[in-house]
Amino acid sequence: VLCSPMAEVNTNIGALVGASLTRIRRATSFGGGDSPQVVMEPSLTSPASAPARRVSMREAQQVKELPNLMDRIQKMGLTDEYLTFRERYLGWRQGKTQGANGEVNDHLRRRGWGFWYPNLSTWQWRRTMSYWISVTFFEGSLFFTISSFLGCYPEYLGNLHKIVTTWGYLAGHINFMVCTYLMCVATINLSNADLGNMQKAKQSSVKDCSSSDDDEESSGGSEDSDEGERWHWWPFRARMAIDKLEALGAGPWPYFAAAIYLVGVLVMGFAFVADFTPRSILSEEAAEIIGNGSFWFGSLFFTLGGLFECIENHVFSSCHINQAWVGACFNTIGGLGFLAGSTLAYFPGIVFEATLTYAIGSVVFTLGSGVMIVMWKDEQYGLTFLAVLNELGGPSGRPMVVKEDDGPVEEEKTLSLPSAIFIMVYVLTGVLSVYDFMITLSDLPTSKTTGRVLEQSFNALLPCIFAHFMLALTSGVYRTPKVAPFSHLYIGCRYLAVFMCINNAARLMHALMWAYCESQDQCRTCDIYRNGTAVGDPVHLDY
C-alpha cells in the first residue's frame, strides 16, 4: 500500500485503505482451524447486505502474511488521519445505518459514511473544504456586520468612515467570494466509489480512442487523481455538476444554491469597482446608481440561494428540525435582510434605516455561518447546501465509530462545543485585527515617518496572522493533543487568542472614539493621542 513515492502516498493510501481494511476484516473472520470459511463482505455501497463468498486457503495465508504498516504511516505523519478514518470506516462496516425517514431519495441518503467517503483522501478534502467554507462565510459575515453597524452613524466616524465601512465591506466580499467559490467546487467534484469507478472506466476508454479530449479538458484547469477522477476548478460547469448530483441521488439544488451565491457575490463586486473608480472617470451619481443596483441584485441572488438551501433541507415540506434546517432558514432571512436594506437605499432620507436593515441581515448571516461551523464540528460536511452528506449513519447524522477492534459501535461524539467557539474567536480576532491594520495604515499618506506607520501597521496585523495560523492548525488537528507540552501549548494559544481579541477590540474602540472626538471638535488641544502613539505632547481627551 505504501510503496509509492512520498508525493503520491497521501492519495494512494486513501485509495487503498478501504481495501486493506476489508482484507484485515476478512482475516479476523477465521477461527482456530485451517478450513476455509464463508465470509460476508459488505458491498461499499450497501453495508446491510452482500453476497457470500468462500475464501480459499491460499488467500487466507496471503492475508495472514500482510505486514504491519503502522511504522510507515507514522513516519509519514498520517497516524491521526489514518486512525480517524479507520474508526469511522469500521464503524460503518459493522454498524447499521440510521437516519431520518420519509425524505426524497431516502434510500440513497441513508447509505451512510462509507458510501460518501470511500477512501481517506476523499474524506480529507471534503473535511477541509467544508471547514474553509464555514470559516470564510463566518468571517465575511462579521465584516459586513461591523461595517454595517458603524455605517449607521457616518457623522461620528470622521475621516475613518470609508476605512471602516467600504474597506470592511471589501474584506467581507473577498471572504464571501472564497466561500461561494469553494461551494461550487465542492458540488462539482462530489463523488463516491461507484461514480468514481464509472468515471475511471469511461476515461480509460476515451484515452484508448483518442488523447485529444484530455488536452481540451486540461485546459479547463483540472487534474488527474489516483482514483481516476478529474479535479475541476471552474465553478460554472453546470451540466457536469447537475448530472453528477442526479446520478448520486442528491438532486440539482446544491449546485443551484452554490452557483447563485457566487453570482450574487460577483454582481456585488461592481459596487466596489464603481466606488474605487476615480470621479474624473465616473461621476458620483453614476457610481451611486451602479452601487445600489449591484447590491440589490446581489442581495436578490443571496435570497434565492437561501431559498434553494431551504428546498434542499426540506424546510417547506418537513418539520424535521436539525442544524442544516436552522442554518438554511438563517441564510434565507439574512438574504431577505440584505434585499430589504438594498431596496430602502433607493428612498432618500432613510439612510439610517436602510443601513440598519442591512446590518440586521448581516447578523442573521453570522448566525447561519456559526451554525455551519457547529455542523463541521459534528462532521456534517454537507453544511446547509449539500444535505446528502449529513446522514452518516448515527441517530443524529454523525458517523458510527469503533474505538477498539472488538469494541462496540457507537455514534461519534466529535469535537466539543468549546472547540467550535474558539474557531469563532479566532475569526473574530482576525477581523478586528484587519480593522486595526486598515485604520493604522490610513495615516500613511499624511505621515512624515513612513517607516513608523508601516511598522505599526504590521504589528496591528500580527493577531490576524496568528489567528489564521490557528485556524489552519484546527483544520488538521483531529484531536486536542493530550501529551505535554503540546496540550499546554495548544490550550495556551486559545487563551492568547482571547487576549488578542480583547486588545484589538479596545484599539478599535479607541480609534473610533478619536474619530468621534475629532469630528465633533471636542479635543482640548490639536495634538491627538491615537492608537497608543503620542503625537506631540501628551494630552487629555474629552469624549
Secondary structure as UniProt FT lines:
FT   HELIX           6..27
FT   TURN            28..29
FT   STRAND          38..40
FT   TURN            44..45
FT   TURN            47..48
FT   STRAND          52..54
FT   HELIX           57..64
FT   HELIX           70..75
FT   TURN            76..77
FT   HELIX           79..94
FT   TURN            104..105
FT   HELIX           106..109
FT   TURN            110..111
FT   HELIX           113..116
FT   HELIX           120..151
FT   HELIX           154..156
FT   HELIX           158..160
FT   HELIX           161..164
FT   HELIX           166..188
FT   HELIX           193..209
FT   HELIX           212..218
FT   TURN            219..221
FT   STRAND          223..224
FT   TURN            226..227
FT   STRAND          230..231
FT   TURN            235..236
FT   HELIX           238..247
FT   TURN            248..249
FT   HELIX           253..276
FT   TURN            279..281
FT   HELIX           284..312
FT   TURN            313..317
FT   HELIX           323..344
FT   TURN            345..346
FT   TURN            348..349
FT   HELIX           351..377
FT   TURN            378..379
FT   TURN            381..385
FT   HELIX           387..390
FT   TURN            395..396
FT   STRAND          399..402
FT   TURN            405..406
FT   STRAND          409..411
FT   HELIX           417..441
FT   TURN            442..446
FT   HELIX           450..476
FT   TURN            484..485
FT   HELIX           486..520
FT   STRAND          529..530
FT   TURN            531..532
FT   STRAND          533..534
//
